Amino acid sequence: MEEKNLQNENQEKEVDISHFPSDFGPSSKKLALGLWLIENKKKLRAALVIFLALVAGVSWSYTIYGFAYYLAKGMNEDEALSRQIVQTQVVGHDYILGQAPADLIFSSPQIFKGNEDKYDFLAEIKNPNPRHWASFSYCFSVSNKEADCGENFILPEETKIISALAKTFKSRPTNLIFAITKISWSRINPRQFPDWKNFRDEHLNIAVEGIKFTPASGSGLSEKLNLNSLEFIVNNRTPFNYWEVPFNILLYRGGSIMGINKYTVLELMSGEKRKVEMSWLGGLSASDNIKIVPEINILKDDIYIKYEGGIGEEK
């Protein structure tokens, strides 16, 4: 009887597969996973079918929407774009010429008698372009022979004087010609100079004050030496320091130029006032107007005296 009861207990006891050794077969975890997959096979298949159906539905919806939008609006937009492309004009030669800078304008050159056998030449040129400046080479020629050549520049909308001083001739020169032999144009960059006029006015704010001209006539020894004198004060009102500032000096009488000279002020500092006294040879008479104009290319970096601290050219 006891033996029969022991057999029944062994048959009724549950078997725990987690304690089975896995040395010669799959582990208990793998067996459990396989059993779960078998039991839920139908549910997994149904979930996969639903997911694929959703993906297909979204894809088809987007495709149908895109096609419908093209039929409703896209075709008309493509047609309008095609008409614009056909109607667009190709940039022509006339347009390109319209964007190029206009030529410099210059007057007939003039001759002024200096001291003894010396003569001065002068030509006035104007740049009519508001956004272009130029560097150029030039020559004064007398009777088809070069008398003086050099290089210069002109800023946008600037009118300036080109001169050649104290040229020796046994008699007064004739057939004087002024010519630009080479020119290079540059456009003012609006990103670098958004307000060009303000930039120009700020950098060229160098005033000339207290001008006093004394002609040689009636001044004793100066008259015998044909020696005139000129005094003026240079006032640098800009926030910049300049290595040198050349000046063109023009003497007028009755609205006409009667004489020309040059003078260069070296190392002119911001806020500085400097008195200039200079002698001027030649038989000049009293003047009713004198213009003294600075001539500096404010677009060049090497004209400014930099500060040792490396801050830049401004004071």
BAMI-242141 format. One record per residue (C-alpha): residue number from 1; residue in three letters; x, y, z. Coordinates in steps of 0.001 Angstrom, whole numbers, plus 500000, padded with zeros to 6 digits. Example, Ala and Ser with C-alpha at 12.3 -4.5 7.8 and 13.67 -1.06 7.14 Angstrom:
# BAMI-242141
 nupa nuba   east  north     up
    1  Ala 512300 495500 507800
    2  Ser 513670 498940 507140
***
This chain:
# BAMI-242141
 nupa nuba   east  north     up
    1  Met 500000 500000 500000
    2  Glu 502773 502461 500902
    3  Glu 504565 501732 497678
    4  Lys 501413 502484 495638
    5  Asn 500884 505819 497414
    6  Leu 504503 506886 496684
    7  Gln 504018 506230 492953
    8  Asn 500847 508349 492882
    9  Glu 502641 511324 494536
   10  Asn 505432 511175 491964
   11  Gln 502921 511190 489086
   12  Glu 500931 514170 490440
   13  Lys 503990 516434 491163
   14  Glu 504557 519311 488560
   15  Val 507807 519285 486612
   16  Asp 509824 522580 486753
   17  Ile 511807 522848 483478
   18  Ser 513929 525721 484826
   19  His 515950 523209 486796
   20  Phe 516731 521070 483793
   21  Pro 520407 521019 482819
   22  Ser 521219 522607 479408
   23  Asp 524495 520915 478723
   24  Phe 523061 518653 476004
   25  Gly 520155 520805 474577
   26  Pro 518478 524248 474486
   27  Ser 518359 526271 477667
   28  Ser 515210 526700 479711
   29  Lys 514860 530367 478553
   30  Lys 514922 529346 474907
   31  Leu 512363 526646 475538
   32  Ala 510070 529168 477262
   33  Leu 510446 531691 474397
   34  Gly 509692 529011 471803
   35  Leu 506653 527900 473725
   36  Trp 505372 531527 473961
   37  Leu 505851 532072 470203
   38  Ile 503901 528899 469392
   39  Glu 501073 529864 471715
   40  Asn 500858 533495 470325
   41  Lys 501579 532770 466666
   42  Lys 498134 533868 465457
   43  Lys 498200 537099 467459
   44  Leu 501679 538056 466131
   45  Arg 500605 537379 462556
   46  Ala 497519 539574 463007
   47  Ala 499621 542424 464510
   48  Leu 502069 542291 461577
   49  Val 499223 542418 459054
   50  Ile 497700 545468 460810
   51  Phe 501092 547304 460916
   52  Leu 501742 546698 457201
   53  Ala 498222 547832 456384
   54  Leu 498765 551084 458290
   55  Val 502078 551754 456499
   56  Ala 500479 551065 453113
   57  Gly 497522 553280 453964
   58  Val 499718 556263 454953
   59  Ser 501883 555842 451850
   60  Trp 498922 555672 449499
   61  Ser 497242 558637 451210
   62  Tyr 500369 560814 450713
   63  Thr 500666 559687 447078
   64  Ile 497021 560411 446326
   65  Tyr 497265 563847 448050
   66  Gly 500377 564788 446076
   67  Phe 498805 563771 442781
   68  Ala 495595 565636 443575
   69  Tyr 497531 568802 444545
   70  Tyr 499488 568663 441291
   71  Leu 496258 568343 439285
   72  Ala 494680 571235 441192
   73  Lys 497610 573718 441418
   74  Gly 500921 572243 440347
   75  Met 500123 572084 436640
   76  Asn 499178 575779 436586
   77  Glu 502338 576740 438504
   78  Asp 504533 574761 436097
   79  Glu 502849 576439 433150
   80  Ala 503416 579922 434635
   81  Leu 507082 579106 435339
   82  Ser 507539 577908 431768
   83  Arg 506110 581180 430433
   84  Gln 508490 583189 432648
   85  Ile 511492 581233 431412
   86  Val 510476 581793 427815
   87  Gln 509828 585513 428375
   88  Thr 513069 586185 430305
   89  Gln 515389 588370 428244
   90  Val 519013 587469 427915
   91  Val 521375 590168 429235
   92  Gly 522484 592032 426168
   93  His 525496 594071 425162
   94  Asp 523663 597357 425782
   95  Tyr 522878 596355 429386
   96  Ile 526498 595437 430061
   97  Leu 527629 598778 428629
   98  Gly 525119 600528 430877
   99  Gln 526747 599019 433969
  100  Ala 530269 600023 432909
  101  Pro 531738 603288 434230
  102  Ala 531474 606406 432092
  103  Asp 534673 607931 430719
  104  Leu 536555 610617 432602
  105  Ile 535897 614173 431491
  106  Phe 538872 616508 431193
  107  Ser 539340 620035 429956
  108  Ser 541990 621418 427651
  109  Pro 545364 621665 429428
  110  Gln 546730 625066 430448
  111  Ile 550247 626557 430604
  112  Phe 551497 628986 433288
  113  Lys 554746 630939 433219
  114  Gly 556937 630249 436193
  115  Asn 560274 631725 437121
  116  Glu 562712 632404 434252
  117  Asp 562446 629537 431728
  118  Lys 560156 627351 433872
  119  Tyr 556570 626509 432940
  120  Asp 553749 624751 434785
  121  Phe 551143 622534 433126
  122  Leu 547627 621913 434398
  123  Ala 544683 619695 433391
  124  Glu 541341 619412 435150
  125  Ile 539564 616060 435112
  126  Lys 536184 614931 436427
  127  Asn 534851 611493 437334
  128  Pro 531074 611460 436664
  129  Asn 530559 608000 438197
  130  Pro 528940 607811 441657
  131  Arg 530194 604282 442473
  132  His 533457 603885 440513
  133  Trp 536940 605205 441185
  134  Ala 539983 604930 438951
  135  Ser 543744 604759 439043
  136  Phe 545398 605886 435839
  137  Ser 548595 606827 434042
  138  Tyr 548853 610095 432143
  139  Cys 551196 612209 430049
  140  Phe 551606 615872 429137
  141  Ser 553039 616202 425642
  142  Val 554465 619289 423915
  143  Ser 554654 619221 420111
  144  Asn 554129 615420 420161
  145  Lys 556974 614892 422648
  146  Glu 556343 613679 426200
  147  Ala 557129 616461 428653
  148  Asp 555920 614845 431894
  149  Cys 554218 611533 432750
  150  Gly 552921 610109 435995
  151  Glu 550233 608191 437845
  152  Asn 547260 609395 439837
  153  Phe 543769 608446 441020
  154  Ile 540296 609943 441114
  155  Leu 537469 609131 443534
  156  Pro 533759 608846 442612
  157  Glu 532246 612164 441473
  158  Glu 535526 613952 442154
  159  Thr 536936 616847 440164
  160  Lys 540681 617259 440538
  161  Ile 543737 618949 439135
  162  Ile 546638 617122 437462
  163  Ser 549766 619232 437160
  164  Ala 553396 619177 436076
  165  Leu 555520 621918 437660
  166  Ala 558690 623771 436715
  167  Lys 559297 622234 433299
  168  Thr 562180 623885 431453
  169  Phe 561658 625308 427945
  170  Lys 563671 627970 426113
  171  Ser 560427 629486 424799
  172  Arg 556790 629164 425729
  173  Pro 555593 625618 424864
  174  Thr 552949 625148 422208
  175  Asn 550619 622317 421218
  176  Leu 550251 621054 424821
  177  Ile 548275 617812 425022
  178  Phe 547077 615917 428091
  179  Ala 546207 612225 427657
  180  Ile 545217 609273 429838
  181  Thr 547483 606449 428704
  182  Lys 546170 603683 430973
  183  Ile 543227 603416 433341
  184  Ser 541952 600827 435820
  185  Trp 538426 601103 437203
  186  Ser 537221 599759 440560
  187  Arg 533684 599708 441912
  188  Ile 532912 600843 445456
  189  Asn 531782 597747 447362
  190  Pro 528411 598562 449003
  191  Arg 529033 595964 451704
  192  Gln 532367 597511 452643
  193  Phe 531140 601103 452154
  194  Pro 527341 601150 452729
  195  Asp 527446 604960 453017
  196  Trp 530229 606029 450692
  197  Lys 529548 609787 450905
  198  Asn 529721 609770 454698
  199  Phe 532942 607729 454564
  200  Arg 534477 610158 452057
  201  Asp 533469 613286 453969
  202  Glu 534735 611886 457275
  203  His 538144 610920 455862
  204  Leu 538654 614128 453871
  205  Asn 537598 616527 456614
  206  Ile 540912 618411 456519
  207  Ala 540323 622153 456621
  208  Val 542690 624879 455434
  209  Glu 542405 628132 457414
  210  Gly 544097 631518 457701
  211  Ile 545301 631676 454088
  212  Lys 547614 634648 453414
  213  Phe 549329 635205 450075
  214  Thr 551959 637925 449627
  215  Pro 553052 638574 446027
  216  Ala 556663 639477 445267
  217  Ser 555696 642762 443615
  218  Gly 556262 645778 445896
  219  Ser 557946 643791 448679
  220  Gly 561574 644912 448335
  221  Leu 564069 642050 448182
  222  Ser 561337 639537 447415
  223  Glu 560441 641518 444321
  224  Lys 564030 641380 443057
  225  Leu 564144 637618 443681
  226  Asn 560652 637161 442228
  227  Leu 559744 635405 445475
  228  Asn 556124 635184 446628
  229  Ser 555067 633830 450022
  230  Leu 552070 631809 451169
  231  Glu 550912 631007 454697
  232  Phe 548056 628795 455851
  233  Ile 547003 626474 458683
  234  Val 546081 622815 458135
  235  Asn 543457 621504 460561
  236  Asn 542984 617709 460601
  237  Arg 539391 617321 461782
  238  Thr 539274 613599 460986
  239  Pro 539766 610786 463543
  240  Phe 542640 609477 461406
  241  Asn 546411 609956 461255
  242  Tyr 548030 610300 457832
  243  Trp 551609 609620 456801
  244  Glu 551415 612440 454292
  245  Val 548798 614775 452888
  246  Pro 549590 616367 449507
  247  Phe 547805 619620 448643
  248  Asn 547048 621206 445298
  249  Ile 547273 625010 445588
  250  Leu 545383 627127 443047
  251  Leu 545540 630930 442771
  252  Tyr 542569 632631 441123
  253  Arg 541952 636117 439865
  254  Gly 538640 637057 438319
  255  Gly 537475 633442 438376
  256  Ser 540449 632173 436309
  257  Ile 543461 630198 437511
  258  Met 546616 632290 437436
  259  Gly 549035 629941 439185
  260  Ile 549428 626432 440611
  261  Asn 551681 624849 443194
  262  Lys 551915 621820 445472
  263  Tyr 552786 621235 449102
  264  Thr 552901 618030 451187
  265  Val 552348 617887 454949
  266  Leu 554069 614908 456575
  267  Glu 552701 612843 459488
  268  Leu 549527 614802 460085
  269  Met 547857 613540 463252
  270  Ser 544175 613532 464134
  271  Gly 543070 616834 465687
  272  Glu 546381 618515 464814
  273  Lys 546664 622098 463557
  274  Arg 549852 622883 461671
  275  Lys 551014 626201 460265
  276  Val 552610 626131 456821
  277  Glu 554897 628858 455444
  278  Met 556193 628428 451920
  279  Ser 557908 630435 449184
  280  Trp 556655 630553 445615
  281  Leu 558862 631589 442724
  282  Gly 557373 633411 439782
  283  Gly 555905 636705 438681
  284  Leu 552544 636421 440397
  285  Ser 550231 639313 441196
  286  Ala 547651 639657 443949
  287  Ser 544996 636913 444057
  288  Asp 541317 637324 444940
  289  Asn 540797 633626 445734
  290  Ile 543026 630722 446753
  291  Lys 541991 627070 446901
  292  Ile 544123 624547 448797
  293  Val 542721 621030 448304
  294  Pro 543979 617791 449950
  295  Glu 544749 614936 447555
  296  Ile 544782 611597 449396
  297  Asn 543477 608227 448270
  298  Ile 541361 607341 451294
  299  Leu 540722 603841 449860
  300  Lys 544355 602789 450415
  301  Asp 545324 601273 453780
  302  Asp 548979 602302 453650
  303  Ile 548212 606046 453941
  304  Tyr 547165 605725 457593
  305  Ile 549492 605776 460600
  306  Lys 548530 602765 462701
  307  Tyr 548505 602878 466478
  308  Glu 551062 600765 468320
  309  Gly 548301 599070 470281
  310  Gly 547024 597547 467068
  311  Ile 543560 599052 467372
  312  Gly 543615 600446 463847
  313  Glu 543913 603811 462181
  314  Glu 541226 605634 464127
  315  Lys 542172 607681 467142
***
